[in-house]
Amino acid sequence: MANTENPELSIIILNYNVKELLLNCLESIFKNKTNADKWQIIVVDNASTDGSTEALRSHLTSGKLELVINKENLGFAGGNNAGVQLAKASIVLFLNPDTIIVGNAIQKTLEVLLSNPDLGAITCKVELPDGRLDYSCHRGFPTPWNSLMYFTGLAKLFPSSSLFAGYTATYLDINKPHEIDCISGAFLMVRKIAGDQINWWNSDYFWNGEDIEFCFSLKEKGWKIFYYPEVKIIHYKGSSAEKAKPETITHGISAMRIFYKKHYYKKYPPLLRDFVLLGIKVLEHYRKLKA
């Protein structure tokens, strides 16, 4: 039941106009949940207009989940933070509605997190429908150098090099568990104590970059972040974003500027600072023209 008095895990799913995917996601959770699992399931709806909240009525009446309905689209950070207010467990899982849980992915990931007190956050393997890894679940931080290597294509040319592939982190074995800098908000399991320390999701970001900021903040506080590929989920990536592509591009570029100015801008000489900002502006124009 959703209203377990002492849940071991609170699952927060933020929805925006992806009703069918949300229902499929919930079905995969219920299918793989056992009687031993004490989970609180919270769906936060960001002012959807596709009948998402009405479609959840049967789950609400059966007590399987709790629902938060926002009067406006608060973005990824604001929406998830609204869900945190209801979370009762010491561990919180942020899960995208366009995902499918495979087998005991939640249980095993939770087990690994609980077994290592140094871990602040963890993800399982996040696969795209075609079987490829969703690179967002396994990344380095976008330093100016890492970003340059990524956008010039050198990271793809030298995927086994930590010098060139620092952002994509393809030099690490994606089939073995290890520490990583950055994981994806599509499946991000975190200790509540760690989330409290960083004040959860940064609302400076509306719809992109929040997970990078989240992970960066956790590591600043001394927490380790872990990638655990022994279990997996399927991610139908970009489902909500496709419904508002021009705005998504704008938010993505905005996230780059915010992160760079906040964490790297003052660390480099003025000429390099301006060069990076110019590169971000060129990328923005390129993506808009391409769209």
C-alpha positions as CSV (number, residue, x, y, z in Angstrom):
1,M,0.0,0.0,0.0
2,A,1.1,3.6,-0.7
3,N,0.4,4.7,2.9
4,T,2.8,2.4,4.6
5,E,3.7,3.9,7.9
6,N,7.4,3.1,7.8
7,P,8.4,2.6,4.1
8,E,12.0,1.7,3.3
9,L,11.8,3.5,0.0
10,S,9.8,6.5,-1.4
11,I,9.5,6.4,-5.2
12,I,8.8,9.8,-6.8
13,I,7.6,9.9,-10.4
14,L,7.2,13.2,-12.1
15,N,4.7,13.3,-14.9
16,Y,4.0,15.7,-17.7
17,N,1.6,14.7,-20.5
18,V,2.8,11.1,-20.9
19,K,-0.3,9.3,-19.6
20,E,0.2,6.0,-21.3
21,L,3.9,5.8,-20.5
22,L,3.2,6.7,-16.9
23,L,0.6,3.9,-16.6
24,N,3.1,1.4,-18.1
25,C,5.8,2.5,-15.7
26,L,3.5,2.0,-12.7
27,E,2.4,-1.4,-14.0
28,S,6.1,-2.5,-14.2
29,I,6.6,-1.3,-10.6
30,F,3.5,-3.2,-9.3
31,K,4.4,-6.3,-11.3
32,N,7.9,-6.5,-9.8
33,K,7.0,-5.4,-6.3
34,T,6.9,-8.2,-3.7
35,N,5.0,-8.4,-0.4
36,A,8.3,-7.8,1.4
37,D,8.9,-4.5,-0.3
38,K,7.7,-1.5,1.7
39,W,7.5,1.2,-0.9
40,Q,5.7,4.6,-0.9
41,I,4.8,5.5,-4.4
42,I,4.3,9.2,-5.1
43,V,3.2,10.6,-8.5
44,V,3.6,14.3,-9.1
45,D,1.8,15.8,-12.0
46,N,3.1,19.0,-13.6
47,A,-0.3,20.4,-14.8
48,S,-0.8,17.7,-17.5
49,T,-3.6,18.2,-20.0
50,D,-3.8,14.7,-21.4
51,G,-6.0,13.1,-18.7
52,S,-3.1,11.7,-16.7
53,T,-4.5,12.4,-13.3
54,E,-7.9,11.0,-14.2
55,A,-6.3,7.8,-15.4
56,L,-4.8,7.3,-11.9
57,R,-8.1,7.2,-10.1
58,S,-8.2,3.4,-9.7
59,H,-4.7,3.4,-8.2
60,L,-5.7,6.2,-5.8
61,T,-8.8,4.4,-4.6
62,S,-6.9,1.2,-4.0
63,G,-4.3,3.0,-2.0
64,K,-1.4,2.0,-4.3
65,L,0.0,5.5,-4.7
66,E,-0.2,9.1,-3.6
67,L,-0.8,12.0,-6.0
68,V,0.4,15.6,-6.0
69,I,-1.2,17.8,-8.6
70,N,0.7,21.0,-9.4
71,K,-1.4,23.9,-10.8
72,E,1.4,24.8,-13.2
73,N,4.4,23.2,-14.8
74,L,7.1,23.6,-12.2
75,G,9.8,21.9,-14.3
76,F,11.8,18.9,-13.2
77,A,13.4,20.5,-10.1
78,G,10.2,22.1,-8.8
79,G,8.0,19.1,-9.5
80,N,10.3,16.6,-7.8
81,N,10.8,18.9,-4.9
82,A,7.0,18.9,-4.4
83,G,7.2,15.1,-4.2
84,V,10.0,15.1,-1.6
85,Q,7.7,16.9,0.8
86,L,5.6,13.7,1.0
87,A,8.5,11.3,1.2
88,K,8.6,9.3,4.4
89,A,11.4,6.8,3.7
90,S,15.1,7.3,4.4
91,I,15.8,6.5,0.8
92,V,14.2,8.2,-2.2
93,L,14.1,7.0,-5.8
94,F,13.4,9.6,-8.5
95,L,12.0,7.7,-11.5
96,N,11.0,9.0,-14.9
97,P,7.5,8.1,-16.1
98,D,8.9,7.0,-19.5
99,T,10.8,4.0,-17.9
100,I,10.0,0.3,-17.4
101,I,11.3,-1.5,-14.4
102,V,13.0,-4.8,-15.3
103,G,12.9,-7.6,-12.7
104,N,14.3,-6.8,-9.3
105,A,16.1,-3.6,-10.4
106,I,14.7,-1.5,-7.6
107,Q,15.3,-4.1,-4.8
108,K,18.9,-4.8,-5.8
109,T,19.9,-1.2,-6.3
110,L,18.4,-0.4,-2.9
111,E,20.3,-3.3,-1.3
112,V,23.6,-2.0,-2.7
113,L,23.0,1.5,-1.5
114,L,22.1,0.4,2.0
115,S,25.1,-1.9,2.2
116,N,27.6,1.0,1.7
117,P,27.2,4.0,4.0
118,D,29.6,6.1,1.9
119,L,27.3,6.0,-1.1
120,G,25.0,9.0,-1.3
121,A,23.3,8.1,-4.6
122,I,23.2,5.2,-7.0
123,T,21.7,4.2,-10.4
124,C,21.2,0.9,-12.1
125,K,21.9,0.4,-15.8
126,V,19.6,2.6,-17.9
127,E,19.0,1.2,-21.4
128,L,17.3,2.7,-24.4
129,P,14.7,0.6,-26.1
130,D,17.3,-0.6,-28.7
131,G,19.5,-2.0,-26.0
132,R,22.1,0.8,-26.1
133,L,23.2,2.5,-22.8
134,D,21.5,5.8,-22.1
135,Y,24.8,7.7,-21.7
136,S,23.2,10.1,-19.2
137,C,23.3,7.4,-16.5
138,H,27.1,7.2,-16.8
139,R,28.9,10.5,-17.2
140,G,31.7,12.7,-16.0
141,F,31.2,16.3,-15.2
142,P,31.0,18.8,-18.2
143,T,34.2,20.7,-17.5
144,P,35.3,23.0,-20.4
145,W,37.8,20.4,-21.5
146,N,35.3,17.5,-21.3
147,S,32.7,19.5,-23.1
148,L,35.1,20.5,-25.9
149,M,36.1,16.9,-26.4
150,Y,32.5,15.9,-26.5
151,F,31.2,18.5,-29.0
152,T,34.2,18.2,-31.3
153,G,33.7,14.5,-31.6
154,L,37.1,13.5,-30.1
155,A,35.3,11.7,-27.3
156,K,33.7,9.4,-29.9
157,L,37.0,9.0,-31.8
158,F,38.9,8.0,-28.6
159,P,36.3,6.3,-26.4
160,S,38.8,4.4,-24.3
161,S,40.8,7.5,-23.4
162,S,40.1,9.2,-20.0
163,L,41.7,12.3,-21.5
164,F,39.3,12.6,-24.4
165,A,36.2,10.8,-23.1
166,G,35.9,12.4,-19.7
167,Y,32.3,13.4,-20.2
168,T,30.9,10.2,-21.7
169,A,33.1,8.1,-19.4
170,T,33.3,5.4,-22.0
171,Y,36.8,4.5,-20.8
172,L,35.1,2.8,-17.9
173,D,33.6,-0.7,-18.2
174,I,29.8,-0.2,-18.4
175,N,29.2,-3.8,-17.5
176,K,30.9,-3.6,-14.1
177,P,29.9,-1.7,-10.9
178,H,32.0,1.4,-10.1
179,E,31.9,4.9,-8.8
180,I,30.9,7.6,-11.3
181,D,30.7,11.4,-11.3
182,C,27.2,11.8,-12.6
183,I,24.0,9.7,-13.1
184,S,20.7,10.4,-14.6
185,G,17.5,11.7,-13.0
186,A,15.6,9.0,-14.9
187,F,16.6,6.5,-12.1
188,L,18.3,8.2,-9.3
189,M,18.2,6.6,-5.8
190,V,19.5,8.8,-3.0
191,R,19.7,8.9,0.8
192,K,17.3,11.4,2.2
193,I,20.1,12.7,4.5
194,A,22.2,13.5,1.5
195,G,19.4,15.1,-0.4
196,D,18.6,17.3,2.6
197,Q,22.2,18.4,2.8
198,I,22.1,19.8,-0.8
199,N,18.5,21.1,-0.4
200,W,17.4,18.6,-3.1
201,W,16.9,19.8,-6.7
202,N,18.1,23.3,-7.7
203,S,15.2,25.3,-9.1
204,D,17.6,27.5,-11.1
205,Y,17.3,24.7,-13.7
206,F,13.8,24.2,-15.3
207,W,14.2,21.1,-17.5
208,N,17.7,20.0,-18.1
209,G,21.0,19.8,-16.2
210,E,19.3,19.3,-12.8
211,D,20.8,15.8,-12.4
212,I,24.4,17.1,-13.1
213,E,23.9,19.8,-10.5
214,F,22.5,17.3,-8.1
215,C,25.4,15.0,-8.4
216,F,28.0,17.8,-8.3
217,S,26.5,19.0,-5.1
218,L,26.5,15.6,-3.5
219,K,30.1,15.1,-4.3
220,E,31.0,18.5,-2.9
221,K,29.5,17.2,0.4
222,G,31.7,14.2,0.3
223,W,29.2,11.6,-0.9
224,K,30.1,8.9,-3.4
225,I,27.9,8.1,-6.5
226,F,27.7,4.6,-7.8
227,Y,26.8,2.9,-11.1
228,Y,25.4,-0.6,-10.6
229,P,24.8,-2.4,-14.0
230,E,23.9,-5.8,-12.6
231,V,20.2,-4.8,-13.0
232,K,18.5,-2.4,-15.5
233,I,15.5,-0.4,-16.5
234,I,14.3,0.6,-20.0
235,H,14.1,4.3,-20.8
236,Y,11.9,5.7,-23.6
237,K,14.0,8.9,-23.5
238,G,12.7,12.3,-24.3
239,S,9.0,11.5,-24.3
240,S,7.9,14.7,-22.5
241,A,10.6,16.8,-24.1
242,E,9.4,15.9,-27.6
243,K,6.1,17.6,-27.0
244,A,7.9,21.0,-26.6
245,K,11.1,20.7,-28.6
246,P,12.0,24.4,-29.0
247,E,11.5,25.0,-25.3
248,T,13.6,22.0,-24.5
249,I,16.5,23.3,-26.6
250,T,16.3,26.6,-24.8
251,H,16.2,25.0,-21.4
252,G,19.2,22.7,-22.3
253,I,21.4,25.6,-23.4
254,S,20.3,27.6,-20.3
255,A,21.4,24.7,-18.1
256,M,24.8,24.7,-19.7
257,R,25.3,28.4,-19.0
258,I,24.0,28.1,-15.4
259,F,26.3,25.2,-14.6
260,Y,29.4,26.7,-16.2
261,K,29.0,30.1,-14.6
262,K,28.2,28.6,-11.2
263,H,31.1,26.1,-11.0
264,Y,33.8,26.9,-13.6
265,Y,33.6,30.5,-14.7
266,K,35.8,32.0,-12.0
267,K,38.4,29.2,-12.3
268,Y,39.6,30.2,-15.8
269,P,41.2,33.3,-17.4
270,P,38.9,35.8,-19.0
271,L,39.7,34.8,-22.6
272,L,38.8,31.2,-22.0
273,R,35.6,32.3,-20.1
274,D,34.4,34.2,-23.1
275,F,35.4,31.5,-25.5
276,V,33.3,28.9,-23.6
277,L,30.2,31.2,-23.5
278,L,30.6,31.9,-27.2
279,G,30.7,28.2,-27.9
280,I,27.5,27.7,-25.9
281,K,25.8,30.5,-27.9
282,V,26.9,28.9,-31.3
283,L,25.6,25.5,-30.1
284,E,22.3,27.1,-29.2
285,H,21.9,28.6,-32.7
286,Y,23.0,25.3,-34.4
287,R,20.4,23.2,-32.4
288,K,17.6,25.7,-33.1
289,L,18.4,25.7,-36.8
290,K,18.6,21.9,-36.8
291,A,15.2,21.6,-35.0
